[in-house]
Amino acid sequence: MTAKIKVGDYLIVQRQKYTKLQKFTNLKTVVNLGKDQVELRLAENHPYLTTFHLVPKQERGKRVYTLDALSTPSEIRNLKELLIKESGNDNRNIIDDRQSQALSTEEILKLREECDSSSEVIGKLVENSKSFATKTEYSQEKYLKRKEKKYFEYITIRRPSVRLLADIYWRLDPEKVLGVRFDTLSQIISYSGVCSVGNFLLYESGTNGLLPAAILNSIGAETGAKLVHMHPGNVAQKQALLAMDYPAEQQARCVSVNIYSVLRHFYQDKEAGNGGKDVEETASVTEEPVIVAEQQEGINGNNKRKLEETDETSDATEAKQVKLDKQKQPWELENEAAASIMEEKFDSLVIVAKEHPYSILKALLPFVKSSRPVVIFSTSREILTECYVDMKTEASVTYLRVTSNWMRQYQILPNRTHPDVTMSGSSGYLLTGYTIGN
């Protein structure tokens, strides 16, 4: 069954190569695309991946559009086939004197109001350009793409995916995801061995929920695997998790807890558990002969009354405990759930932190099983080098490797294949290894 757009969903609004994450809060929701404002109410109940035509509304001083769904994307006209009729051999004689366009700014604005489509506007611009016909075919395509980007009148609404979210966050600000680019994210998932079986431990200090969303995506829905997501703040960043809209069962497999709170809860609970066990064993040993003696002597009426009072006290205590459990804060319940998984230990550890990761590694390493992967990400090679030396000294992790990713995007054209002129540099470094004897 094809998923349909509904109020409350997170949407990916795509206009050519530009993508934006938007929550469809209510029927009055408006998405801003540059200077254009697009009303989303008419997108409701349409399938995802539907392409919509932007229909202008007559509002003075504003560029407001409503949506009209296309029956098929082939309705979008191909400007290259429509407008490129002849081309030059090279651009050596073209002079950029800002005088090649015969239309004035006022005339172009008027065209936008009068023309029914962006292709008509661009067609008029091409007709009135003195240099378009003499440009090379490649330069003409670049010109059309640039104008199409400005006047393009179609959007496609897509369902969020880890890839799309990673690209959007990276483009807006790499710091929002701690410098984790999508290619590095895929390496983290691969090195950590996340799959549908096991328990996995993640510490991250602010990636808008991208890291837990990616790991939960790899875990899957109908599995027995669990993820404990530790973070340093009072509330975990979960925008990407909410945007992915995982089924309730899958979301329940991710337990988000404050690292300091859950460690304190774990060790205090462990101490209390040991003490309680000792007391319980002592009580059972001392009470057993008394019970035997009472059985031999027979229970009189007073003893029966005492036992009934004891049962009532026990029932009241249990009822009080149930009431206390109901009064617990959500974070307390999450701490308990995480601590129970920590008792079982984890099958991998991933650390993506703003702060120096070594102290975090020391605190979390005892909870990882033997011969399991450890992955640490940092934008600083020096920090990971320090961790590498310390881990070598302690001999707690073996097969240590420091690696870096450098994804190059290429322009592929006949006789013009080369890396993009503008591309991001290194996407940080990874320190990987496997635990010993935990």
C-alpha positions as CSV (number, residue, x, y, z in Angstrom):
1,M,0.0,0.0,0.0
2,T,1.4,3.4,-1.0
3,A,1.9,5.7,1.9
4,K,0.0,9.0,1.7
5,I,0.8,12.4,3.0
6,K,-1.0,13.3,6.1
7,V,-1.1,16.1,8.7
8,G,1.5,15.4,11.4
9,D,4.1,14.0,9.0
10,Y,7.6,15.3,8.4
11,L,8.0,15.9,4.6
12,I,11.0,16.4,2.3
13,V,10.0,19.1,-0.1
14,Q,12.2,18.9,-3.2
15,R,12.5,21.6,-5.9
16,Q,15.0,20.3,-8.5
17,K,18.1,19.5,-6.4
18,Y,17.2,21.6,-3.4
19,T,15.6,19.7,-0.5
20,K,14.0,20.9,2.7
21,L,12.7,19.2,5.8
22,Q,9.2,20.5,6.8
23,K,6.7,19.3,9.3
24,F,3.1,19.2,8.0
25,T,1.7,20.6,11.3
26,N,-1.8,21.5,10.1
27,L,-3.7,22.6,7.0
28,K,-2.3,26.1,7.3
29,T,1.3,25.0,7.1
30,V,3.4,27.0,4.7
31,V,6.9,26.0,3.5
32,N,9.3,28.8,2.4
33,L,11.4,28.1,-0.6
34,G,13.6,31.1,-1.0
35,K,11.3,34.1,-1.5
36,D,8.4,31.8,-2.4
37,Q,5.8,30.6,0.1
38,V,4.0,27.4,-0.7
39,E,0.8,26.3,1.0
40,L,0.8,22.5,1.7
41,R,-2.9,21.9,2.5
42,L,-3.7,20.5,-0.9
43,A,-1.0,17.9,-0.6
44,E,-2.9,16.0,2.0
45,N,-3.9,12.4,1.0
46,H,-1.7,12.4,-2.1
47,P,0.9,9.6,-2.3
48,Y,4.5,10.4,-1.5
49,L,6.7,11.2,-4.6
50,T,3.8,13.1,-6.1
51,T,4.9,16.1,-8.2
52,F,2.9,19.3,-7.8
53,H,2.6,22.4,-10.0
54,L,3.0,25.7,-8.1
55,V,-0.1,27.8,-8.8
56,P,0.3,31.5,-7.9
57,K,-2.2,33.2,-5.7
58,Q,-3.1,36.8,-6.2
59,E,-1.6,38.4,-3.0
60,R,0.0,41.8,-3.3
61,G,3.7,42.0,-2.4
62,K,3.9,38.2,-1.7
63,R,4.8,35.2,-3.9
64,V,2.3,32.7,-2.5
65,Y,1.5,29.4,-4.2
66,T,-1.0,26.6,-3.8
67,L,-0.5,23.1,-5.2
68,D,-1.9,21.2,-8.1
69,A,-1.0,17.6,-8.4
70,L,0.3,16.4,-11.8
71,S,-1.1,13.2,-13.2
72,T,2.4,12.3,-14.5
73,P,5.8,14.0,-14.1
74,S,6.1,13.9,-17.9
75,E,4.0,17.0,-18.0
76,I,7.1,19.0,-17.0
77,R,8.6,20.4,-20.2
78,N,12.2,19.6,-21.2
79,L,13.8,23.0,-21.7
80,K,16.9,21.6,-23.2
81,E,15.0,20.1,-26.1
82,L,12.7,23.1,-26.3
83,L,15.2,26.0,-26.4
84,I,18.6,24.7,-27.5
85,K,18.5,24.9,-31.3
86,E,22.0,26.0,-32.3
87,S,25.2,26.3,-30.3
88,G,28.7,27.8,-30.7
89,N,32.0,26.0,-30.7
90,D,33.6,27.9,-27.8
91,N,33.0,30.9,-25.6
92,R,36.2,32.8,-26.4
93,N,34.4,35.7,-28.1
94,I,31.7,36.1,-25.5
95,I,32.2,39.2,-23.3
96,D,30.3,39.4,-20.1
97,D,29.4,43.1,-20.1
98,R,26.0,42.7,-18.4
99,Q,24.3,44.0,-21.6
100,S,23.5,40.7,-23.2
101,Q,19.9,40.6,-21.8
102,A,17.6,43.0,-23.6
103,L,14.8,42.8,-21.1
104,S,15.0,45.1,-18.0
105,T,14.3,43.9,-14.4
106,E,10.9,45.5,-14.5
107,E,10.0,43.7,-17.7
108,I,11.1,40.4,-16.3
109,L,9.0,40.8,-13.2
110,K,6.0,41.7,-15.4
111,L,6.7,38.5,-17.4
112,R,6.5,36.4,-14.2
113,E,3.0,37.8,-13.6
114,E,1.8,37.4,-17.1
115,C,3.2,34.0,-18.2
116,D,1.4,30.8,-17.3
117,S,4.6,28.8,-16.8
118,S,8.3,29.1,-15.9
119,S,9.2,27.6,-19.3
120,E,7.5,30.6,-21.0
121,V,9.5,33.1,-18.9
122,I,12.8,31.3,-19.6
123,G,11.9,31.1,-23.3
124,K,11.4,34.9,-23.4
125,L,14.7,35.4,-21.6
126,V,16.5,33.2,-24.2
127,E,14.8,35.0,-27.1
128,N,16.1,38.3,-25.7
129,S,19.6,37.1,-24.9
130,K,22.2,38.4,-27.4
131,S,24.8,35.8,-26.5
132,F,22.8,32.6,-25.9
133,A,23.0,31.2,-29.4
134,T,26.8,31.7,-29.5
135,K,27.5,29.8,-26.3
136,T,28.6,26.1,-26.3
137,E,25.9,23.5,-25.7
138,Y,27.3,22.9,-22.2
139,S,27.2,26.6,-21.4
140,Q,23.6,26.8,-22.7
141,E,22.6,23.9,-20.4
142,K,24.2,25.6,-17.4
143,Y,22.3,28.8,-18.3
144,L,19.0,27.0,-18.5
145,K,19.6,25.2,-15.2
146,R,20.4,28.4,-13.5
147,K,17.3,30.1,-14.8
148,E,15.2,27.0,-14.2
149,K,16.4,26.9,-10.6
150,K,15.1,30.5,-10.2
151,Y,11.8,30.1,-12.0
152,F,11.1,26.4,-11.6
153,E,7.4,25.9,-10.8
154,Y,7.3,22.3,-9.6
155,I,8.0,20.5,-6.3
156,T,8.0,16.9,-5.4
157,I,7.1,15.7,-1.9
158,R,9.2,12.8,-0.6
159,R,9.2,10.7,2.5
160,P,12.2,11.3,4.8
161,S,15.1,8.8,4.5
162,V,18.4,8.7,6.4
163,R,20.3,9.7,3.2
164,L,18.0,12.7,2.5
165,L,18.2,13.9,6.2
166,A,22.0,13.5,6.3
167,D,22.3,15.6,3.1
168,I,19.9,18.3,4.4
169,Y,21.6,18.7,7.8
170,W,25.1,18.7,6.2
171,R,24.1,21.3,3.6
172,L,22.5,23.6,6.3
173,D,25.4,23.3,8.7
174,P,27.8,20.4,9.2
175,E,28.1,21.3,12.9
176,K,24.5,20.3,13.3
177,V,25.6,16.7,12.8
178,L,29.0,17.1,14.4
179,G,30.7,17.0,11.0
180,V,29.3,13.5,10.1
181,R,28.8,13.4,6.3
182,F,26.7,10.6,4.8
183,D,29.7,8.6,3.5
184,T,31.2,8.7,7.0
185,L,27.8,7.7,8.5
186,S,27.7,4.7,6.3
187,Q,31.2,3.8,7.5
188,I,30.2,4.1,11.1
189,I,27.2,1.7,10.6
190,S,29.4,-0.7,8.7
191,Y,32.3,-0.8,11.2
192,S,30.0,-1.1,14.2
193,G,28.3,-4.2,12.8
194,V,24.8,-3.0,13.6
195,C,22.2,-5.7,12.5
196,S,18.9,-7.2,13.5
197,V,20.4,-9.2,16.4
198,G,22.1,-7.9,19.6
199,N,22.3,-4.9,21.8
200,F,24.0,-1.7,20.6
201,L,25.4,1.3,22.6
202,L,25.6,4.8,21.1
203,Y,26.9,8.0,22.7
204,E,26.5,11.2,20.7
205,S,26.4,14.8,21.9
206,G,24.1,16.3,19.4
207,T,23.4,15.2,15.8
208,N,19.6,16.1,15.6
209,G,18.9,12.4,16.1
210,L,20.7,11.4,12.9
211,L,22.9,8.8,14.5
212,P,20.2,7.0,16.4
213,A,17.9,7.2,13.4
214,A,20.5,5.6,11.2
215,I,21.3,2.8,13.6
216,L,17.6,2.1,14.3
217,N,17.1,1.9,10.5
218,S,19.8,-0.7,10.3
219,I,18.3,-2.7,13.2
220,G,15.0,-2.9,11.5
221,A,11.4,-3.3,12.8
222,E,10.7,-6.9,13.4
223,T,13.8,-7.8,15.3
224,G,15.0,-8.5,18.9
225,A,17.9,-6.0,18.8
226,K,17.9,-2.9,21.1
227,L,19.7,0.4,21.1
228,V,20.7,2.4,24.1
229,H,21.3,6.0,23.0
230,M,23.3,8.0,25.6
231,H,23.6,11.8,25.4
232,P,24.9,14.5,27.8
233,G,21.8,16.8,27.9
234,N,18.5,16.7,29.7
235,V,16.6,15.9,26.6
236,A,17.9,13.9,23.6
237,Q,17.8,15.5,20.1
238,K,15.3,13.4,18.2
239,Q,14.2,15.4,15.1
240,A,15.6,12.9,12.6
241,L,14.1,10.0,14.6
242,L,10.7,11.7,14.6
243,A,11.0,12.6,10.9
244,M,11.7,8.9,10.0
245,D,8.3,8.0,11.6
246,Y,9.3,4.5,12.5
247,P,6.6,2.0,13.7
248,A,5.9,2.2,17.5
249,E,7.6,-1.2,18.0
250,Q,10.7,-0.1,16.3
251,Q,10.8,3.2,18.2
252,A,10.5,1.3,21.5
253,R,13.8,-0.5,20.7
254,C,15.7,2.8,21.2
255,V,16.1,3.9,24.8
256,S,17.5,7.5,25.1
257,V,19.1,8.3,28.5
258,N,21.4,10.9,30.0
259,I,24.9,9.2,30.3
260,Y,25.6,10.6,33.8
261,S,22.1,9.7,35.1
262,V,22.0,6.2,33.8
263,L,25.5,5.3,35.0
264,R,24.7,6.6,38.5
265,H,21.4,4.6,38.5
266,F,23.2,1.5,37.3
267,Y,25.9,1.5,40.0
268,Q,23.5,2.6,42.8
269,D,21.0,-0.1,41.8
270,K,23.8,-2.7,41.7
271,E,25.0,-1.8,45.2
272,A,21.4,-1.8,46.5
273,G,20.8,-5.1,44.7
274,N,23.8,-6.8,46.3
275,G,22.8,-5.5,49.8
276,G,19.2,-6.5,49.4
277,K,20.2,-10.0,48.3
278,D,22.4,-10.5,51.4
279,V,19.6,-9.4,53.7
280,E,17.0,-11.6,51.9
281,E,19.3,-14.7,52.2
282,T,19.9,-14.0,55.9
283,A,16.1,-13.7,56.6
284,S,15.3,-16.9,54.8
285,V,17.8,-18.8,56.8
286,T,16.6,-17.5,60.2
287,E,12.9,-17.9,59.4
288,E,12.9,-21.4,58.2
289,P,13.3,-23.2,61.6
290,V,10.6,-21.0,63.1
291,I,8.1,-22.0,60.4
292,V,9.0,-25.7,61.0
293,A,8.5,-25.2,64.7
294,E,5.1,-23.6,64.2
295,Q,4.0,-26.5,61.9
296,Q,4.9,-29.0,64.6
297,E,3.1,-27.1,67.5
298,G,0.1,-26.1,65.4
299,I,-1.2,-22.7,64.6
300,N,-3.6,-21.2,67.2
301,G,-6.2,-18.4,66.6
302,N,-3.8,-15.6,67.6
303,N,-1.1,-16.8,65.2
304,K,-3.7,-17.0,62.4
305,R,-4.8,-13.4,63.0
306,K,-1.1,-12.3,63.0
307,L,-0.6,-14.1,59.6
308,E,-3.7,-12.4,58.2
309,E,-2.4,-9.0,59.3
310,T,1.0,-9.8,57.8
311,D,-0.7,-10.7,54.4
312,E,-2.7,-7.4,54.5
313,T,0.5,-5.5,55.2
314,S,2.2,-7.3,52.3
315,D,-0.7,-6.5,49.9
316,A,-0.6,-2.9,51.0
317,T,3.2,-2.7,50.4
318,E,2.8,-4.2,46.9
319,A,0.0,-1.7,46.1
320,K,2.1,1.1,47.3
321,Q,5.0,-0.1,45.1
322,V,2.7,-0.2,42.0
323,K,1.6,3.3,42.8
324,L,5.2,4.5,43.2
325,D,6.1,3.0,39.8
326,K,3.2,4.9,38.2
327,Q,4.5,8.1,39.7
328,K,8.0,7.6,38.3
329,Q,9.2,10.2,35.8
330,P,9.7,8.9,32.2
331,W,13.4,9.4,32.5
332,E,13.5,7.2,35.5
333,L,11.7,4.4,33.6
334,E,14.1,4.8,30.7
335,N,17.1,4.6,33.1
336,E,15.7,1.3,34.5
337,A,15.2,0.0,30.9
338,A,18.7,1.0,29.9
339,A,20.3,-0.4,33.1
340,S,18.7,-3.8,32.4
341,I,20.2,-3.9,28.9
342,M,23.6,-2.8,30.4
343,E,23.5,-5.8,32.6
344,E,23.4,-8.0,29.5
345,K,26.2,-6.0,27.9
346,F,26.4,-4.7,24.3
347,D,27.6,-6.0,21.0
348,S,29.2,-2.8,19.8
349,L,30.0,0.7,21.0
350,V,29.8,3.9,18.9
351,I,31.0,7.3,20.2
352,V,30.4,10.6,18.3
353,A,31.3,13.4,20.7
354,K,32.1,17.1,20.8
355,E,34.1,16.5,23.9
356,H,37.3,14.4,24.2
357,P,36.0,10.8,23.8
358,Y,38.6,8.9,25.9
359,S,36.9,9.5,29.3
360,I,33.6,8.4,27.7
361,L,35.2,5.3,26.3
362,K,36.7,4.4,29.7
363,A,33.2,4.7,31.3
364,L,31.4,2.6,28.6
365,L,33.9,0.0,27.6
366,P,33.1,-2.3,30.6
367,F,29.6,-2.7,29.2
368,V,30.8,-4.1,25.9
369,K,31.3,-7.9,25.3
370,S,34.6,-9.4,24.3
371,S,35.6,-9.3,20.6
372,R,33.1,-6.7,19.8
373,P,33.6,-3.6,17.6
374,V,34.3,-0.1,18.9
375,V,34.0,3.0,16.7
376,I,34.9,6.5,17.7
377,F,34.4,9.5,15.4
378,S,36.0,12.9,15.6
379,T,36.8,15.8,13.3
380,S,40.2,16.0,14.9
381,R,42.9,13.5,13.9
382,E,45.0,14.5,16.9
383,I,42.3,13.6,19.4
384,L,41.9,10.2,17.9
385,T,45.7,9.7,17.9
386,E,45.8,10.4,21.6
387,C,43.0,7.8,22.1
388,Y,44.9,5.4,19.9
389,V,48.1,5.7,22.1
390,D,46.2,5.3,25.4
391,M,44.2,2.3,24.2
392,K,47.4,0.7,22.9
393,T,48.9,1.2,26.4
394,E,46.0,-0.3,28.2
395,A,45.6,-3.2,25.8
396,S,41.8,-3.1,26.2
397,V,41.1,-2.8,22.5
398,T,43.0,-4.5,19.6
399,Y,43.3,-4.1,15.8
400,L,43.2,-0.3,16.2
401,R,43.0,1.7,13.0
402,V,42.6,5.5,12.3
403,T,41.0,6.2,8.9
404,S,39.6,9.2,7.1
405,N,37.0,9.5,4.3
406,W,37.2,11.9,1.4
407,M,34.3,11.6,-0.9
408,R,34.9,13.3,-4.3
409,Q,31.9,14.2,-6.6
410,Y,32.6,14.2,-10.3
411,Q,31.1,16.1,-13.2
412,I,30.8,13.4,-15.9
413,L,30.6,14.9,-19.5
414,P,32.2,13.9,-22.8
415,N,35.8,15.2,-22.7
416,R,34.9,17.2,-19.5
417,T,35.1,14.7,-16.7
418,H,36.7,16.3,-13.5
419,P,36.0,16.7,-9.8
420,D,33.4,19.4,-8.9
421,V,34.9,22.8,-8.4
422,T,33.2,23.2,-5.1
423,M,33.1,20.2,-2.7
424,S,33.5,19.5,1.0
425,G,36.8,18.5,2.4
426,S,37.5,15.7,4.9
427,S,34.5,14.5,6.8
428,G,36.4,13.7,10.0
429,Y,38.3,10.6,11.2
430,L,37.3,7.1,12.6
431,L,39.2,5.1,15.2
432,T,38.1,1.5,15.1
433,G,39.0,-1.7,17.0
434,Y,37.8,-4.7,18.8
435,T,37.5,-5.3,22.6
436,I,39.6,-7.7,24.5
437,G,38.5,-9.8,27.5
438,N,35.5,-7.7,28.7
